[in-house]
Amino acid sequence: MLSYYPNGKVRCERNYVNGEITSAYAYHPNGNEIAEKDAKKIALKDEEADNAYVDAVDAFIRKWAG
């Protein structure tokens, strides 16, 4: 799963096995790689943001489809 900066460059790449992040690669906006330890923190933060977005869309659909 990839996330991007507003300028279109890759922010983070998350790799999963059985729903768990197994590895992560993250980059500064200039393209330089971020250390693995910090990349995993960014990956978790991006995953939380993605989940919050999906939850909000789901709540909206349930509210208006009901």
MODELLER restraints for C-alpha pairs under 7 A, 6 or more apart:
rsr = mdl.restraints
at = mdl.atoms
rsr.add(forms.Gaussian(group=physical.xy_distance, feature=features.Distance(at['CA:1:A'], at['CA:13:A']), mean=5.64, stdev=0.5))
rsr.add(forms.Gaussian(group=physical.xy_distance, feature=features.Distance(at['CA:1:A'], at['CA:14:A']), mean=5.01, stdev=0.5))
rsr.add(forms.Gaussian(group=physical.xy_distance, feature=features.Distance(at['CA:1:A'], at['CA:15:A']), mean=6.46, stdev=0.5))
rsr.add(forms.Gaussian(group=physical.xy_distance, feature=features.Distance(at['CA:2:A'], at['CA:10:A']), mean=6.93, stdev=0.5))
rsr.add(forms.Gaussian(group=physical.xy_distance, feature=features.Distance(at['CA:2:A'], at['CA:12:A']), mean=5.70, stdev=0.5))
rsr.add(forms.Gaussian(group=physical.xy_distance, feature=features.Distance(at['CA:2:A'], at['CA:13:A']), mean=4.57, stdev=0.5))
rsr.add(forms.Gaussian(group=physical.xy_distance, feature=features.Distance(at['CA:2:A'], at['CA:14:A']), mean=6.35, stdev=0.5))
rsr.add(forms.Gaussian(group=physical.xy_distance, feature=features.Distance(at['CA:3:A'], at['CA:10:A']), mean=6.08, stdev=0.5))
rsr.add(forms.Gaussian(group=physical.xy_distance, feature=features.Distance(at['CA:3:A'], at['CA:11:A']), mean=5.41, stdev=0.5))
rsr.add(forms.Gaussian(group=physical.xy_distance, feature=features.Distance(at['CA:3:A'], at['CA:12:A']), mean=5.25, stdev=0.5))
rsr.add(forms.Gaussian(group=physical.xy_distance, feature=features.Distance(at['CA:3:A'], at['CA:13:A']), mean=6.62, stdev=0.5))
rsr.add(forms.Gaussian(group=physical.xy_distance, feature=features.Distance(at['CA:4:A'], at['CA:10:A']), mean=4.44, stdev=0.5))
rsr.add(forms.Gaussian(group=physical.xy_distance, feature=features.Distance(at['CA:4:A'], at['CA:11:A']), mean=4.63, stdev=0.5))
rsr.add(forms.Gaussian(group=physical.xy_distance, feature=features.Distance(at['CA:4:A'], at['CA:12:A']), mean=6.87, stdev=0.5))
rsr.add(forms.Gaussian(group=physical.xy_distance, feature=features.Distance(at['CA:5:A'], at['CA:11:A']), mean=5.56, stdev=0.5))
rsr.add(forms.Gaussian(group=physical.xy_distance, feature=features.Distance(at['CA:5:A'], at['CA:29:A']), mean=6.83, stdev=0.5))
rsr.add(forms.Gaussian(group=physical.xy_distance, feature=features.Distance(at['CA:9:A'], at['CA:29:A']), mean=6.82, stdev=0.5))
rsr.add(forms.Gaussian(group=physical.xy_distance, feature=features.Distance(at['CA:10:A'], at['CA:27:A']), mean=6.85, stdev=0.5))
rsr.add(forms.Gaussian(group=physical.xy_distance, feature=features.Distance(at['CA:11:A'], at['CA:26:A']), mean=5.58, stdev=0.5))
rsr.add(forms.Gaussian(group=physical.xy_distance, feature=features.Distance(at['CA:11:A'], at['CA:27:A']), mean=5.24, stdev=0.5))
rsr.add(forms.Gaussian(group=physical.xy_distance, feature=features.Distance(at['CA:11:A'], at['CA:28:A']), mean=6.81, stdev=0.5))
rsr.add(forms.Gaussian(group=physical.xy_distance, feature=features.Distance(at['CA:12:A'], at['CA:24:A']), mean=6.99, stdev=0.5))
rsr.add(forms.Gaussian(group=physical.xy_distance, feature=features.Distance(at['CA:12:A'], at['CA:25:A']), mean=5.58, stdev=0.5))
rsr.add(forms.Gaussian(group=physical.xy_distance, feature=features.Distance(at['CA:12:A'], at['CA:26:A']), mean=4.14, stdev=0.5))
rsr.add(forms.Gaussian(group=physical.xy_distance, feature=features.Distance(at['CA:12:A'], at['CA:27:A']), mean=6.31, stdev=0.5))
rsr.add(forms.Gaussian(group=physical.xy_distance, feature=features.Distance(at['CA:12:A'], at['CA:43:A']), mean=6.41, stdev=0.5))
rsr.add(forms.Gaussian(group=physical.xy_distance, feature=features.Distance(at['CA:13:A'], at['CA:24:A']), mean=5.55, stdev=0.5))
rsr.add(forms.Gaussian(group=physical.xy_distance, feature=features.Distance(at['CA:13:A'], at['CA:25:A']), mean=5.16, stdev=0.5))
rsr.add(forms.Gaussian(group=physical.xy_distance, feature=features.Distance(at['CA:13:A'], at['CA:26:A']), mean=6.32, stdev=0.5))
rsr.add(forms.Gaussian(group=physical.xy_distance, feature=features.Distance(at['CA:14:A'], at['CA:21:A']), mean=6.41, stdev=0.5))
rsr.add(forms.Gaussian(group=physical.xy_distance, feature=features.Distance(at['CA:14:A'], at['CA:23:A']), mean=6.17, stdev=0.5))
rsr.add(forms.Gaussian(group=physical.xy_distance, feature=features.Distance(at['CA:14:A'], at['CA:24:A']), mean=4.68, stdev=0.5))
rsr.add(forms.Gaussian(group=physical.xy_distance, feature=features.Distance(at['CA:14:A'], at['CA:25:A']), mean=6.80, stdev=0.5))
rsr.add(forms.Gaussian(group=physical.xy_distance, feature=features.Distance(at['CA:14:A'], at['CA:43:A']), mean=6.11, stdev=0.5))
rsr.add(forms.Gaussian(group=physical.xy_distance, feature=features.Distance(at['CA:15:A'], at['CA:21:A']), mean=5.58, stdev=0.5))
rsr.add(forms.Gaussian(group=physical.xy_distance, feature=features.Distance(at['CA:15:A'], at['CA:22:A']), mean=5.69, stdev=0.5))
rsr.add(forms.Gaussian(group=physical.xy_distance, feature=features.Distance(at['CA:15:A'], at['CA:23:A']), mean=5.30, stdev=0.5))
rsr.add(forms.Gaussian(group=physical.xy_distance, feature=features.Distance(at['CA:15:A'], at['CA:24:A']), mean=6.21, stdev=0.5))
rsr.add(forms.Gaussian(group=physical.xy_distance, feature=features.Distance(at['CA:16:A'], at['CA:22:A']), mean=5.34, stdev=0.5))
rsr.add(forms.Gaussian(group=physical.xy_distance, feature=features.Distance(at['CA:24:A'], at['CA:36:A']), mean=6.97, stdev=0.5))
rsr.add(forms.Gaussian(group=physical.xy_distance, feature=features.Distance(at['CA:24:A'], at['CA:39:A']), mean=5.73, stdev=0.5))
rsr.add(forms.Gaussian(group=physical.xy_distance, feature=features.Distance(at['CA:24:A'], at['CA:40:A']), mean=5.43, stdev=0.5))
rsr.add(forms.Gaussian(group=physical.xy_distance, feature=features.Distance(at['CA:24:A'], at['CA:43:A']), mean=6.25, stdev=0.5))
rsr.add(forms.Gaussian(group=physical.xy_distance, feature=features.Distance(at['CA:25:A'], at['CA:36:A']), mean=6.58, stdev=0.5))
rsr.add(forms.Gaussian(group=physical.xy_distance, feature=features.Distance(at['CA:25:A'], at['CA:39:A']), mean=5.42, stdev=0.5))
rsr.add(forms.Gaussian(group=physical.xy_distance, feature=features.Distance(at['CA:26:A'], at['CA:33:A']), mean=5.96, stdev=0.5))
rsr.add(forms.Gaussian(group=physical.xy_distance, feature=features.Distance(at['CA:26:A'], at['CA:34:A']), mean=5.33, stdev=0.5))
rsr.add(forms.Gaussian(group=physical.xy_distance, feature=features.Distance(at['CA:26:A'], at['CA:39:A']), mean=4.83, stdev=0.5))
rsr.add(forms.Gaussian(group=physical.xy_distance, feature=features.Distance(at['CA:27:A'], at['CA:33:A']), mean=4.35, stdev=0.5))
rsr.add(forms.Gaussian(group=physical.xy_distance, feature=features.Distance(at['CA:27:A'], at['CA:34:A']), mean=5.17, stdev=0.5))
rsr.add(forms.Gaussian(group=physical.xy_distance, feature=features.Distance(at['CA:28:A'], at['CA:34:A']), mean=6.57, stdev=0.5))
